[in-house]
Amino acid sequence: MDDNVKESHRLILERRKKLDILKESGNNYLNNYKGNTSCQDIKKLSFEDNTIDNEKMSFVVMGRMMSKRIMGRSSFANIKDETGVLQFFIDKKKLDEDTFKVFKNSDIGDIIYIKGFLFKTKTEELTLNCDDFKIITKSLRPLPEKFHGLSDQETKYRKRYLDLICNEDTWKTFNERFKIIKYIRKFFDDQDFIEVETPMMQKIPGGATARPFITHHNTLDMDLYMRIAPELYLKRLIVGGFEKIYEINRNFRNEGVSSKHNPEFTMIEFYHTYADYLDMMNMTEKLLKYVVKNVKGKEIVSYQKHEIDFGKPFKRVTLKDSIIEYSNDIDKESIDNKDKLINFCNSIKLDVSNYSSLGEIHFAIFEKIVEPNLVDPTFITEYPIEVSPLARVNNDNPLIADRFEFFIMGKEIANGFSELNDPDDQSKRFEDQVKLKDSGNDEAMYFDEDYIEALEYGMPPTAGEGIGIDRLVMILTDSPSIRDVLLFPLMR
């Protein structure tokens, strides 16, 4: 056992002894105390007349003690709640002997109750002059020595509760995350969309090309799959008569972990009847501008030292044109020349030997050389039909889908399209996916007969979209990794 572990054990034992003393003294430290005023509200009250140095105006504040400085008979300490930090003052003469003893034996990290009036110190710091002090919950483990400096990244991910206590930046990140979700929800509610719920355990996983997690229901003795996307169930609701719906949902994909991927993630999917993919692009731009304005209070957001201007119109470019733009070796004459494309792929060490169609090769090149370079908000359109198994075929060009993806800082943020509502075409696309699965592609889709039956009852022309909330939060909070915006990311 090293010295740090020994010291930690010693401090825990010391705190447990203090807890025993509290219990023996009859201090029922788990009582539910009432009448709390937040640190933020206390600071607001300080601007009102007759609140400073008025001993008749008493306030109760409860929270975690974050610092403590004993100076003889006088002491200063800080209390923290979810709204901020407030300094308080303890005068040994003012408290009875037992109460002062409780304060003296208190530790940083304890959940405490303080009561008193407000005054300002010589340095003009707002302070609560206490006439009562109680320990509500004893902290048995000491916080990191420099409570504002918990910096080990793995510890922050594994012990998020400690990270939230110790790091104000972490608290701000998640506060912003919840604001982003709040305004996303408000945007759709204000547009008369209905929020719905769909199953998280499914007999047939669908709605995306991804490898699912498998679980088992014991009573029914059947395998089930954790949801990879809510899409096919949401479109069943469109068949059922809903016209404008959304779901903020958790999805699960059995894939690798990276700075952009976590096996469990949050997204919003929404569907609008009698709309197309162009309407979805317009709505997406309007949504993001709305969220950025309300959450950040400005149009320009800084991400990893790059300024992103959400005030400008978002760029729109076709997938082929983006390849031409970001490649010096492919032009309009060679973009559909398969031999030249394969030679180009070989030159950049991109293996496309398993791809038989131009569309698949275009998509592979796009992911390799274009996607990482899409820094500013950009819509990519005209995706190959081969990589768009749920999207409607373009009226003028049967090789492309009425589909787009949206990127910021090289990250795919959204995917949307005019929905395929032809049951025969959808059936054929499912059959093609089954062939891919049979050939060893674990991410290919299953054939969903019930969904085909639903389409046979008739689904109106509809457009839909999914937006990755975690990645959007990364951008708006200047977080380099998806783990930074997940309260409890998956760890090995």
C-alpha positions in Angstrom: 0.0 0.0 0.0 1.6 3.3 -1.1 1.7 6.4 1.1 -1.1 8.2 -0.8 -3.5 5.2 -0.2 -2.4 5.0 3.5 -3.1 8.7 3.9 -6.5 8.4 2.2 -7.5 5.5 4.5 -6.4 7.6 7.5 -8.5 10.6 6.5 -11.6 8.4 5.9 -11.2 6.8 9.4 -10.8 10.2 10.9 -14.0 11.4 9.2 -15.9 8.3 10.3 -14.9 9.1 13.9 -16.4 12.6 13.4 -19.6 11.1 12.1 -19.8 8.8 15.2 -19.4 11.9 17.4 -22.2 13.6 15.5 -24.5 10.7 16.0 -23.6 10.2 19.7 -24.3 13.9 20.3 -27.9 13.4 19.1 -27.3 15.4 15.9 -29.7 13.7 13.5 -27.6 14.8 10.5 -30.0 13.3 7.9 -32.9 15.6 8.8 -34.7 17.2 5.9 -34.0 20.9 6.5 -36.3 23.5 4.9 -36.3 27.1 3.8 -33.3 27.1 1.5 -32.3 30.2 -0.5 -29.8 29.5 -3.4 -26.4 31.3 -3.6 -27.6 33.0 -6.8 -30.7 34.3 -5.1 -28.7 35.5 -2.2 -26.5 37.5 -4.5 -29.6 39.0 -6.2 -31.0 40.0 -2.9 -27.9 41.9 -2.1 -28.9 44.6 -4.6 -32.2 45.3 -2.7 -32.5 48.0 -0.1 -32.2 47.0 3.6 -30.7 43.5 3.0 -27.1 44.2 4.0 -26.2 44.5 7.7 -29.8 43.9 8.7 -29.6 41.3 11.5 -33.4 41.0 11.4 -33.3 39.5 7.8 -32.1 36.0 8.2 -31.4 33.6 5.3 -30.8 29.8 5.2 -28.4 28.4 2.6 -27.6 24.7 2.1 -24.9 23.1 0.0 -21.4 21.7 0.0 -18.6 23.3 2.0 -15.8 23.9 -0.5 -13.2 25.8 1.7 -12.6 26.6 5.3 -10.2 29.0 6.9 -10.1 29.0 10.8 -8.4 32.1 12.2 -8.7 31.9 16.0 -12.2 32.8 17.0 -13.2 34.0 13.5 -13.4 31.8 10.4 -14.4 32.2 6.8 -15.6 29.4 4.5 -17.4 28.8 1.2 -20.6 27.0 0.5 -21.5 25.8 -3.0 -24.8 24.8 -4.5 -25.8 24.3 -8.2 -26.2 28.1 -8.7 -22.8 29.2 -7.4 -20.6 29.9 -4.4 -21.2 32.1 -1.3 -18.8 33.0 1.4 -19.9 32.7 5.1 -18.4 33.9 8.3 -18.3 32.1 11.7 -17.7 34.1 14.9 -17.0 31.8 17.9 -18.6 34.3 20.3 -21.8 34.3 18.3 -22.4 30.5 18.3 -23.0 28.3 21.3 -20.2 26.0 22.2 -21.7 22.8 20.8 -22.5 24.5 17.4 -19.0 25.9 17.1 -17.6 22.5 17.9 -19.6 21.0 15.0 -18.2 23.7 12.7 -14.6 23.2 13.9 -14.9 19.4 13.3 -16.5 19.9 9.9 -14.6 19.0 6.7 -14.4 20.3 3.2 -17.0 18.3 1.2 -19.6 18.2 4.0 -23.2 19.1 3.1 -24.1 21.9 5.5 -26.8 24.1 6.7 -26.1 27.8 7.5 -28.3 30.6 8.7 -27.6 34.3 9.2 -27.7 37.8 7.9 -25.8 39.4 5.0 -22.8 41.8 5.2 -19.9 42.8 3.0 -16.3 42.4 4.0 -13.7 45.1 3.6 -13.0 43.8 0.1 -16.7 44.2 -0.7 -17.3 40.4 -0.8 -20.9 39.4 0.0 -20.8 37.2 3.1 -23.4 35.4 5.3 -22.7 36.1 9.0 -23.8 32.8 10.6 -25.8 32.4 13.8 -26.4 28.7 13.1 -24.4 25.9 11.5 -25.3 22.2 11.0 -23.8 19.3 9.1 -26.6 17.8 7.1 -24.6 15.0 5.4 -21.1 14.0 6.5 -18.6 13.6 3.6 -16.6 10.5 4.4 -14.1 10.8 1.6 -11.9 13.9 1.1 -12.2 15.8 -2.1 -9.0 16.0 -4.2 -6.5 18.3 -2.5 -7.0 21.1 -5.0 -10.7 20.7 -5.4 -10.8 23.0 -8.4 -8.0 21.1 -10.1 -9.2 17.5 -10.7 -7.4 17.1 -14.0 -6.9 13.4 -14.6 -9.1 12.8 -17.6 -9.9 9.1 -17.0 -10.9 9.9 -13.4 -13.2 12.7 -14.6 -15.0 10.2 -16.9 -15.2 7.4 -14.4 -16.2 9.5 -11.4 -18.3 12.2 -13.0 -19.9 13.0 -9.7 -16.4 14.1 -8.4 -15.7 16.0 -11.6 -19.0 17.9 -11.3 -18.1 18.8 -7.7 -14.6 19.9 -8.5 -14.7 21.5 -11.9 -16.9 24.4 -12.7 -16.2 24.0 -16.5 -17.6 20.5 -16.4 -20.7 21.8 -14.6 -21.1 24.6 -17.3 -20.7 22.1 -20.1 -23.6 19.9 -18.9 -25.7 22.9 -18.0 -25.3 24.0 -21.6 -26.1 20.5 -22.8 -29.4 20.5 -21.0 -30.2 24.0 -22.4 -29.5 22.8 -25.9 -31.9 19.9 -25.5 -34.5 22.3 -23.9 -34.4 24.6 -26.9 -34.4 21.8 -29.5 -37.6 20.6 -27.8 -39.1 24.1 -27.6 -38.3 24.7 -31.3 -40.3 21.6 -32.4 -43.1 22.2 -29.8 -43.5 25.7 -31.1 -43.8 24.3 -34.7 -46.7 22.0 -33.5 -44.7 18.8 -33.7 -45.8 16.1 -31.3 -43.2 14.3 -29.1 -43.6 10.6 -29.2 -42.0 7.4 -27.8 -40.9 4.3 -29.6 -39.5 0.9 -28.3 -35.9 0.7 -27.2 -35.9 -3.1 -27.4 -36.9 -4.4 -30.8 -37.5 -7.8 -32.4 -35.9 -6.5 -35.6 -33.3 -3.7 -35.5 -33.7 -1.1 -38.2 -33.5 2.5 -39.3 -29.7 2.5 -39.8 -26.8 0.5 -41.0 -25.2 -0.5 -37.7 -24.3 -3.5 -35.6 -26.8 -3.9 -32.8 -26.5 -5.1 -29.2 -28.4 -8.3 -28.5 -30.3 -9.1 -25.3 -32.7 -11.8 -24.2 -36.1 -11.8 -22.7 -36.3 -14.7 -20.3 -40.1 -15.0 -19.9 -40.8 -14.9 -23.6 -37.6 -16.8 -24.4 -36.7 -14.5 -27.3 -33.8 -12.5 -28.4 -34.3 -8.7 -28.7 -32.1 -6.0 -30.0 -31.3 -2.6 -28.5 -32.5 0.2 -30.7 -30.0 1.4 -33.3 -32.5 4.0 -34.5 -36.2 4.8 -34.0 -36.8 5.5 -37.7 -39.0 2.6 -38.8 -41.3 2.9 -35.7 -41.6 6.6 -36.2 -42.6 6.1 -39.8 -45.2 3.5 -38.7 -46.7 6.4 -36.7 -46.8 8.5 -39.9 -48.7 5.6 -41.6 -51.0 5.7 -38.6 -51.9 9.3 -39.2 -49.5 11.5 -37.3 -48.1 14.3 -39.5 -45.4 16.1 -37.5 -43.6 14.1 -34.9 -40.2 13.9 -33.1 -38.5 11.8 -30.5 -35.4 12.6 -28.5 -34.0 9.2 -28.1 -31.2 7.0 -26.9 -29.7 4.6 -29.4 -27.2 1.8 -29.0 -24.7 0.7 -31.6 -22.2 -2.1 -31.1 -19.3 -0.2 -32.6 -15.9 1.2 -31.6 -15.3 4.0 -29.2 -13.6 7.2 -30.4 -13.7 11.0 -29.9 -16.8 11.0 -32.0 -18.4 7.7 -31.1 -19.9 6.2 -28.0 -22.0 2.9 -28.1 -24.9 4.7 -26.3 -25.8 8.1 -27.7 -28.6 10.7 -27.9 -30.2 12.0 -31.1 -33.4 13.6 -32.2 -35.4 12.2 -35.1 -38.3 14.1 -36.6 -40.7 13.6 -39.5 -43.0 15.9 -41.4 -45.6 14.8 -43.9 -46.0 16.5 -47.3 -42.4 17.9 -47.0 -39.2 16.9 -48.8 -35.5 16.8 -48.0 -35.1 20.5 -49.1 -37.6 21.4 -46.4 -35.6 19.4 -43.9 -32.4 21.3 -44.8 -34.2 24.6 -44.4 -35.6 23.5 -41.0 -32.2 22.3 -39.8 -30.6 25.6 -40.6 -33.4 27.5 -38.8 -33.3 25.1 -35.8 -29.5 25.4 -35.3 -29.6 29.2 -35.7 -32.4 29.3 -33.1 -30.5 27.0 -30.6 -27.2 28.8 -31.0 -28.8 32.2 -30.5 -30.7 31.1 -27.3 -27.9 29.0 -25.7 -24.9 31.1 -26.7 -26.4 34.5 -27.1 -24.4 35.1 -30.2 -24.0 33.8 -33.8 -20.2 33.0 -33.8 -19.1 30.0 -31.7 -15.5 29.1 -31.1 -14.6 25.4 -31.4 -11.0 24.3 -30.9 -9.7 27.8 -31.9 -11.8 27.9 -35.0 -14.7 30.3 -35.3 -18.0 28.9 -36.7 -20.4 31.5 -38.0 -24.0 30.3 -37.6 -25.3 33.6 -38.8 -24.2 33.0 -42.4 -26.3 30.9 -44.8 -25.0 27.3 -44.6 -23.1 26.0 -47.5 -24.8 23.4 -49.8 -22.9 21.2 -52.2 -23.4 17.9 -54.0 -21.3 14.9 -53.0 -19.6 14.7 -56.4 -18.8 18.4 -56.4 -17.3 18.1 -53.0 -15.0 15.4 -54.2 -13.9 17.6 -57.1 -13.4 20.5 -54.7 -11.2 18.6 -52.3 -9.2 16.5 -54.8 -6.6 17.8 -57.2 -6.8 14.6 -59.3 -10.5 14.3 -59.9 -12.4 16.7 -62.1 -15.8 16.8 -63.9 -14.5 14.6 -66.7 -13.1 11.9 -64.4 -15.6 11.9 -61.6 -17.6 9.1 -63.3 -14.6 7.2 -64.8 -14.4 4.1 -62.7 -10.9 3.2 -63.7 -9.6 6.6 -62.9 -11.4 6.6 -59.6 -9.9 3.2 -58.6 -6.4 4.5 -59.5 -7.0 7.5 -57.4 -8.1 5.3 -54.5 -5.0 3.2 -54.8 -2.9 6.4 -54.7 -4.4 7.4 -51.4 -4.4 3.9 -50.0 -8.2 3.5 -50.0 -9.3 -0.1 -50.5 -12.4 -0.2 -52.7 -12.0 -3.7 -54.0 -15.2 -4.8 -52.4 -17.3 -2.1 -54.1 -18.9 -2.8 -57.4 -20.7 0.4 -58.2 -19.6 4.0 -58.8 -21.8 5.2 -56.1 -20.1 3.1 -53.4 -16.7 4.3 -54.6 -17.8 7.9 -54.6 -19.0 7.6 -51.0 -15.8 5.9 -49.9 -13.7 8.7 -51.4 -16.0 11.3 -49.9 -15.6 9.8 -46.4 -11.8 9.7 -46.8 -10.9 13.1 -48.3 -13.9 15.4 -48.0 -15.6 14.7 -44.7 -12.7 15.7 -42.4 -12.4 19.0 -44.3 -16.0 20.1 -43.8 -15.3 22.7 -41.1 -18.0 25.3 -41.6 -21.7 24.3 -41.5 -22.2 22.4 -44.7 -25.0 20.3 -46.3 -23.8 17.6 -48.7 -26.6 16.4 -51.1 -27.2 13.9 -53.9 -26.0 10.7 -52.1 -25.6 7.5 -54.1 -28.7 5.3 -53.9 -26.6 2.3 -52.9 -25.7 3.9 -49.6 -29.2 5.3 -48.9 -31.4 2.2 -48.3 -34.4 4.1 -46.8 -34.3 7.3 -48.9 -36.5 8.1 -51.9 -35.0 8.0 -55.4 -34.5 11.3 -57.1 -37.1 12.0 -59.9 -34.5 13.1 -62.5 -31.6 10.8 -61.6 -32.2 7.2 -60.5 -28.6 6.9 -59.3 -29.0 9.3 -56.4 -31.3 9.7 -53.4 -33.1 12.8 -52.2 -30.9 12.9 -49.2 -28.4 15.1 -47.4 -26.0 14.9 -44.6 -24.9 17.9 -42.5 -21.4 18.5 -41.2 -19.6 20.8 -38.8 -15.8 20.6 -38.0 -15.5 17.3 -39.9 -18.3 15.7 -37.9 -21.5 14.4 -39.3 -24.2 16.1 -37.3 -27.4 15.2 -39.2 -28.8 12.9 -41.9 -32.1 13.5 -43.6 -34.0 12.6 -46.7 -37.3 12.4 -48.5 -38.6 9.1 -47.2 -39.0 6.0 -49.4 -42.7 5.2 -49.2 -42.9 2.7 -52.1 -43.3 -0.7 -50.4 -42.0 -2.7 -53.4 -38.9 -0.5 -53.8 -38.3 -0.7 -50.0 -38.7 -4.5 -50.1 -36.0 -4.7 -52.8 -33.7 -2.5 -50.9 -34.1 -4.7 -47.8 -33.3 -7.7 -49.9 -30.1 -6.1 -51.1 -29.2 -5.4 -47.4 -29.9 -9.0 -46.5 -27.4 -10.1 -49.2 -24.8 -7.8 -47.8 -25.5 -9.3 -44.3 -25.2 -12.8 -45.7 -21.8 -11.9 -47.2 -20.5 -10.9 -43.8 -21.5 -7.2 -43.4 -22.6 -7.0 -39.7 -24.0 -3.5 -40.2 -26.4 -4.3 -43.0 -30.1 -4.0 -42.3 -32.5 -6.8 -41.6 -35.7 -7.4 -43.6 -38.6 -6.0 -41.7 -41.8 -7.6 -43.1 -44.1 -5.7 -40.7 -42.7 -2.4 -41.8 -43.3 -3.3 -45.5 -46.8 -4.3 -44.6 -47.3 -0.8 -42.9 -46.1 0.9 -46.1 -48.6 -1.2 -48.1 -51.3 0.6 -46.2 -49.9 3.9 -47.6 -47.5 6.4 -46.2 -47.9 10.0 -47.4 -45.0 11.8 -48.9 -42.8 12.5 -45.9 -39.3 13.9 -45.1 -37.4 12.9 -42.0 -34.1 13.6 -40.3 -31.9 12.6 -37.4 -29.6 15.0 -35.6 -26.8 13.7 -33.3 -27.3 15.7 -30.1 -24.0 14.7 -28.5 -21.9 15.9 -31.4 -23.9 19.1 -31.6 -23.2 19.7 -27.9 -19.5 19.0 -28.5 -19.4 21.9 -31.0 -21.4 24.3 -28.9 -19.4 23.6 -25.7 -16.0 23.5 -27.4 -15.5 19.9 -26.2 -12.9 17.8 -28.2 -14.3 14.4 -27.2 -17.8 13.0 -27.1 -16.9 11.7 -23.6 -16.7 15.3 -22.4 -20.4 15.8 -23.1 -21.7 12.5 -21.8 -22.3 12.3 -18.1 -21.4 8.7 -17.9 -19.4 7.6 -21.0 -18.7 3.9 -21.5 -15.2 3.0 -20.2 -13.2 -0.2 -20.5 
